C-alpha cells in the first residue's frame, strides 16, 4: 500500500487527507483543540485526539483504548516523515513529494 497525504494549514485549522487503495481518511481540526475522533473503518475505535505543534513537528496525542497512541509528522527537504506509536512500539513511514 502506498498512501498519498495532503496537508493544508489555514491559521490554526489543519486539513489532513490520506488517500490509499485501502481507505481514504480526512481530518479537519483546530490545533490544540481536543476532539472526539471516530476511527471506524480504520482502526475501529473512538478516541480523544489533540494535534499540536512541537517546534517543526506536528504531533498527535490520542487518548482511548490503546496506551501511548499517536503520531508525529515532520518535513525534511521534499519528504514527509510520519512516526506512529502505540503501546511502546514505533513505526516510521516516509512520503516523497510527487
Protein Blocks (a to p, Z undefined) as FASTA:
>chain_A
ZZddddddehjaccdddddfkbccdddddehiacdddfehilopacddddddehjaccdd
dddjbghiacddddehjaccddddeehiacddddddZZ
